Amino acid sequence: MKVLLLGARGQLGSAISRIAPTAWGLTAADRTVADLASPGQVADLIVRTRPAVVINAAAWTNVDGAESSEALATRINGEAVAEAAQACGRVGGRLVQLSTDYVFDGSGDRPWTEESEPAPLNAYGRSKVVGERACLTTGHAMIVRTSWLHGGSGRHFVRSILGAAAEHDTLRVVSDQIGAPTEARWLAATIVDLADRLARGGVVPSIVHAVPSGHASWHEVACHALRTASALGARLRCTADAITPVPSADYPLKAMRPMNSRLDGRRLDALVASARPSWTVGVDATVRALVRGGA
Ligand SMILES: NC(=O)c1ccc[n+]([C@@H]2O[C@H](COP(=O)([O-])OP(=O)(O)OC[C@H]3O[C@@H](n4cnc5c(N)ncnc54)[C@H](OP(=O)(O)O)[C@@H]3O)[C@@H](O)[C@H]2O)c1
């Protein structure tokens, strides 16, 4: 079975590349061979390589930057996704499209289900909704929504907080945004499983939320990460007790973020055999890799 991975050098893409089954005959494409900003380029690659499954882990992910570059973000996260989904249809392939908690407006305190209506607060979220709608229209795609990715070699919250704690005696971290930090390695394994089902012609839903169990604020995630790092012997100037919880209003950014980013993962529970791990398991793994210099 042929699988084409787009965004192979990103946080999630590189995690998928590392664990892709050899039977997949994976083509791992990065921006140099599949530039989503360039109309037609990704569709041409799909038609040329005729994969059974395309996994699109490529995206414009600069949330604040999207506020001033919405057209380009929409080109990459929306129009290119539509072209990829249509091209998959032409070659009898299926598309696994990554999406985000940022498609929701963050109201209320209940987890968003796959049926919840998107109502993004920012340009990045709007651009991802354009991609989602294109996938739903073509019917050849499965949308996998996730949240708060961490792990691997790129920039992510757990790395940033450990770095900041090594340099400062005190920190201030937002405590009114609630979600589930998702380890890239776990998400990659989940996507491999889902992509296999798709390729085998299994019945899969058009949208699945892939997040670990439980939820926390950024402040709680930061405290947990520092406690784990300290227990592993990391030299930190700031301990968990010295992190002050602050409201989002004290930390203004260009793009508004949803307060309630909780994604309901029960549909995934019904699909896969293994239980979803707690978010703490993934954060512990990422902290371990960072403290031991493995990431
Ligand atoms: N990060 C999160 O917290 C988070 C949360 C929810 C959902 N998601 C979604 O999960 C998916 C993976 O995110 P991630 O964190 O792995 O992102 P990432 O680390 O920023 O990786 C994105 C990849 O997309 C590539 N890319 C950007 N513009 C491109 C273009 N014009 N053509 C081709 N490739 C392009 C980047 O290439 P370069 O390396 O060349 O820049 C990068 O390799 C995305 O769909 C994202 O929206 C992420």
The ligand as a Gaussian input file, in Angstrom:
#p B3LYP/6-31G(d) Opt

LIG

0 1
 N        0.870000      22.363000      16.976000
 C       -0.286000      22.285000      17.597000
 O       -0.406000      22.602000      18.796000
 C       -1.506000      21.811000      16.848000
 C       -2.719000      21.749000      17.530000
 C       -3.848000      21.308000      16.853000
 C       -3.759000      20.923000      15.526000
 N       -2.569000      21.008000      14.878000
 C       -2.528000      20.609000      13.466000
 O       -1.697000      19.466000      13.357000
 C       -1.029000      19.478000      12.110000
 C        0.471000      19.311000      12.330000
 O        0.934000      20.405000      13.115000
 P        2.437000      20.514000      13.596000
 O        2.421000      21.046000      14.979000
 O        3.181000      19.255000      13.284000
 O        2.930000      21.678000      12.653000
 P        4.405000      22.171000      12.334000
 O        5.395000      21.527000      13.227000
 O        4.346000      23.647000      12.220000
 O        4.619000      21.536000      10.901000
 C        3.906000      21.997000       9.801000
 C        4.630000      21.550000       8.577000
 O        3.942000      22.125000       7.466000
 C        4.910000      22.567000       6.566000
 N        4.408000      23.631000       5.714000
 C        4.097000      24.909000       6.049000
 N        3.740000      25.590000       4.950000
 C        3.842000      24.712000       3.914000
 C        3.620000      24.811000       2.542000
 N        3.275000      25.966000       1.952000
 N        3.800000      23.713000       1.773000
 C        4.200000      22.556000       2.318000
 N        4.437000      22.401000       3.623000
 C        4.261000      23.477000       4.406000
 C        6.056000      23.075000       7.399000
 O        7.180000      23.063000       6.579000
 P        8.550000      23.799000       6.966000
 O        9.169000      22.865000       7.959000
 O        9.265000      23.881000       5.681000
 O        8.135000      25.134000       7.544000
 C        6.086000      22.044000       8.517000
 O        6.935000      20.977000       8.193000
 C       -1.443000      20.767000      11.417000
 O       -2.525000      20.497000      10.557000
 C       -1.931000      21.652000      12.549000
 O       -2.886000      22.583000      12.094000
 C       -1.440000      21.432000      15.505000

